[in-house]
Amino acid sequence: MSTGTDARAAWRAWRERRTADLSRPYGPLALTGTFWLADHADGRIPGLVGRWTEDGDAVVLHATAADGLTADGAPLDGEIRLAPDAGPETARIAHGARRLPVLRREGLWVVRDFDPAAPARRDFTGIDAYDHDPRWTVPGRFRPYGASRAVRVPNADGVHRELGLAGELAFTVAGAERTLQVAVEDDGSLWAVLADATSGTESYRFRFLRTPAPAADGTVTVDLNRTLLPPCALVDHFICPFPPPGNTLPFALRAGERNRSGT
């Protein structure tokens, strides 16, 4: 059985892994731009070379040798069709040290620019967090909906987009049951976008919570000490969704990450 000391040590190790993940060369702090191709009908994106256009299920990139782009590690001189990338580390297109992955959101194509020399990465000094408190680790239960739902919520860039929800996560705090609407990730883990009484004052205006995949009976440990800052709290170019209706907790959640250090 884990002791309080074990739990605190595990939390500290999680914090160290989190900082290392954020700080990697092509981690979130390296993002310097998110560009929707629908906003650039001529295929020209400010700050990027080449011509980027959509063609059904692919992005078509046309570049000359003088542009200095590489595709799969080789100089690009001509045209290439691009499917969505898994992430910046495996992006097919690069410009020097920069990686230019493409992705698709709600049927729209996006190009992102990751630069290891980004100021956000260079100036990063860490994340402020509340101290670990074992009282914020509680048993929970996942209650799936009969069918997946989607709600439109504002995103950090001001645009409303759909947020898919698969059920609710129930847990008890101070003798009262609370619920959060959650999505189920590909690995079965749960993801919630939430706010609370500290949001926008003591902590960032909203945060994320992730839990392990629930057991077959729906039970799952909810560790609010591991509440996360969304990527848009660290870099402006992310388009994080705001909490859906009902996901604002009516108490001060003084647990987890608060804000980027120095904010």
C-alpha positions in Angstrom: 0.0 0.0 0.0 1.3 3.4 -1.0 2.1 5.8 1.8 1.8 9.6 1.8 5.5 9.9 1.3 5.3 7.5 -1.7 2.5 9.5 -3.2 4.4 12.8 -2.8 7.6 11.3 -4.3 5.6 10.0 -7.3 4.0 13.4 -7.8 7.5 15.1 -7.7 8.7 12.6 -10.3 5.6 13.4 -12.4 6.4 17.1 -12.2 10.0 16.5 -13.3 8.8 14.4 -16.3 6.3 17.1 -17.2 8.9 19.8 -17.2 11.2 17.6 -19.4 8.4 16.9 -21.8 7.5 20.5 -22.2 11.2 21.5 -22.7 12.1 19.0 -25.4 13.3 20.5 -28.7 9.9 20.0 -30.4 7.7 20.1 -27.4 4.8 22.5 -26.9 7.1 25.4 -26.0 8.6 25.3 -29.5 5.4 26.1 -31.3 5.7 29.5 -33.0 2.7 29.4 -35.3 -0.6 27.7 -36.2 -1.9 28.4 -39.7 -5.3 27.4 -41.1 -5.0 26.9 -44.8 -8.6 28.1 -45.3 -7.2 31.6 -44.3 -4.6 31.5 -47.0 -6.4 30.8 -50.3 -3.3 31.7 -52.3 -1.2 29.1 -50.4 1.2 31.6 -49.1 1.7 31.6 -45.4 3.5 34.6 -43.8 6.8 33.4 -42.3 6.8 30.1 -44.2 8.3 29.4 -47.6 6.7 27.3 -50.3 3.1 27.2 -51.4 0.6 25.2 -49.2 -2.7 24.3 -50.6 -5.5 21.8 -49.8 -6.6 19.0 -52.1 -9.2 16.8 -50.6 -7.5 14.3 -48.3 -4.1 15.9 -48.5 -2.1 19.1 -48.3 -0.1 19.8 -51.4 3.2 21.6 -50.9 5.1 23.1 -53.8 8.6 24.4 -53.2 11.8 25.1 -55.1 15.3 24.1 -54.1 15.9 27.8 -53.2 13.3 27.6 -50.5 15.5 25.3 -48.5 12.8 22.9 -47.4 13.4 19.2 -46.9 10.9 16.3 -47.2 11.7 13.1 -45.4 15.3 14.5 -44.9 15.9 15.2 -48.6 15.9 18.6 -50.4 12.4 19.4 -51.8 12.3 20.7 -55.3 8.8 20.3 -56.8 5.5 19.1 -55.3 4.6 16.7 -52.5 1.3 15.5 -51.1 1.1 15.4 -47.3 -1.2 13.4 -45.0 -1.6 14.4 -41.3 1.6 14.1 -39.3 1.6 12.3 -35.9 3.6 15.2 -34.4 6.5 17.6 -35.0 9.2 15.0 -34.2 8.0 12.9 -37.1 6.9 15.7 -39.4 7.9 15.0 -43.0 8.7 18.7 -43.8 11.5 20.7 -42.2 13.1 24.1 -42.7 16.5 23.9 -41.1 15.9 23.0 -37.5 12.2 23.9 -37.7 9.6 21.2 -38.2 6.4 21.9 -40.1 3.7 19.2 -39.3 0.3 19.3 -40.9 -2.9 18.3 -39.2 -6.6 18.2 -39.8 -9.2 19.7 -37.4 -13.0 19.5 -38.1 -12.3 19.0 -41.7 -9.9 21.9 -42.0 -6.1 21.7 -42.7 -3.6 23.3 -40.4 0.2 23.8 -40.7 2.2 24.3 -37.5 5.7 25.7 -37.1 7.9 24.3 -34.3 11.2 26.0 -33.7 13.6 24.8 -31.0 14.9 28.3 -30.8 11.5 29.7 -29.9 11.5 32.4 -27.2 8.9 30.6 -25.2 11.2 27.6 -24.9 14.3 29.6 -24.4 12.8 31.6 -21.6 10.9 28.8 -19.8 11.7 28.6 -16.1 9.0 26.1 -15.0 5.4 25.9 -13.8 4.1 27.1 -10.5 2.0 24.5 -8.7 0.1 24.0 -5.5 1.9 21.7 -3.0 0.9 18.0 -3.1 -2.0 17.2 -0.8 -3.2 13.6 -0.4 -6.8 14.9 0.3 -7.1 15.8 -3.4 -6.6 12.1 -4.5 -10.1 10.5 -4.4 -11.9 7.5 -5.8 -14.1 8.2 -8.9 -16.4 6.5 -11.3 -16.8 6.9 -15.0 -20.4 6.9 -16.2 -20.4 6.6 -20.0 -23.2 8.1 -22.1 -25.3 5.9 -24.2 -23.8 7.6 -27.3 -21.0 10.1 -27.7 -22.0 13.7 -27.6 -20.5 16.9 -28.9 -20.9 20.4 -27.7 -19.7 23.6 -29.3 -17.4 25.6 -27.0 -15.2 28.6 -27.4 -11.5 28.0 -28.1 -8.5 30.1 -27.0 -8.4 31.7 -30.5 -12.0 32.9 -30.1 -13.5 30.4 -32.5 -16.3 28.0 -31.4 -15.6 24.3 -32.2 -17.0 21.0 -31.3 -15.8 19.1 -28.2 -16.5 15.4 -28.1 -17.7 14.0 -24.8 -18.1 10.3 -23.9 -19.5 10.4 -20.4 -19.1 11.9 -16.9 -16.6 11.4 -14.2 -18.1 11.4 -10.7 -16.1 11.9 -7.5 -16.7 13.2 -4.0 -15.1 16.3 -2.4 -15.9 17.5 1.1 -18.9 15.2 1.3 -20.5 16.3 -2.0 -20.5 14.5 -5.3 -19.1 16.4 -8.2 -19.2 15.5 -11.9 -17.2 16.5 -14.9 -18.0 15.8 -18.6 -15.0 13.9 -20.1 -13.7 12.6 -23.3 -12.1 9.2 -23.7 -8.6 9.2 -25.3 -7.4 6.5 -27.7 -5.6 4.7 -24.8 -8.8 4.6 -22.7 -7.7 7.4 -20.3 -10.1 10.2 -19.5 -9.7 13.9 -20.3 -11.6 16.8 -18.8 -11.5 20.6 -19.4 -12.5 22.3 -16.2 -12.6 25.6 -14.2 -13.0 26.3 -10.5 -13.2 29.1 -8.0 -9.4 29.8 -8.5 -9.6 30.1 -12.3 -8.5 33.5 -13.6 -7.2 34.6 -10.2 -4.9 32.1 -8.4 -4.7 29.8 -11.4 -5.0 30.0 -15.2 -8.5 30.6 -16.5 -9.1 26.9 -17.0 -7.2 23.6 -16.7 -7.1 20.0 -17.9 -7.5 16.8 -15.9 -6.4 13.4 -17.1 -7.0 10.1 -15.3 -6.0 6.5 -16.1 -8.4 4.3 -18.1 -11.2 3.2 -15.8 -11.5 -0.4 -14.7 -14.2 -2.6 -16.2 -16.7 -1.5 -13.5 -15.9 2.2 -14.2 -13.9 2.9 -11.1 -10.8 5.1 -11.5 -8.6 7.1 -9.2 -9.0 10.9 -9.6 -5.8 12.7 -8.6 -6.5 16.4 -8.7 -2.9 17.0 -7.7 -2.1 16.3 -11.3 -4.4 19.0 -12.8 -2.6 20.4 -15.8 -2.2 23.8 -17.5 -3.5 23.6 -21.1 -0.9 24.2 -23.8 -2.4 27.7 -24.5 -1.3 28.8 -21.0 2.3 28.3 -22.1 2.2 29.3 -25.8 -0.4 31.6 -27.5 -0.5 29.5 -30.7 -2.5 26.6 -29.3 -6.2 26.5 -29.7 -7.3 24.8 -26.5 -11.1 24.4 -25.9 -12.7 26.1 -22.9 -14.7 24.1 -20.3 -18.1 22.8 -21.5 -21.2 23.8 -19.6 -21.3 22.1 -16.2 -17.5 21.7 -15.9 -16.9 24.6 -13.5 -16.3 23.2 -10.0 -18.0 25.3 -7.3 -15.0 25.3 -5.0 -11.4 26.4 -5.0 -9.3 23.6 -6.5 -6.0 24.4 -4.9 -4.3 21.4 -6.4 -2.2 20.8 -9.5 -0.5 23.3 -11.8 -1.4 27.0 -11.3 0.4 29.0 -14.0 3.6 29.4 -16.0 6.4 30.6 -13.6 6.8 34.3 -13.8 3.2 34.9 -15.0 
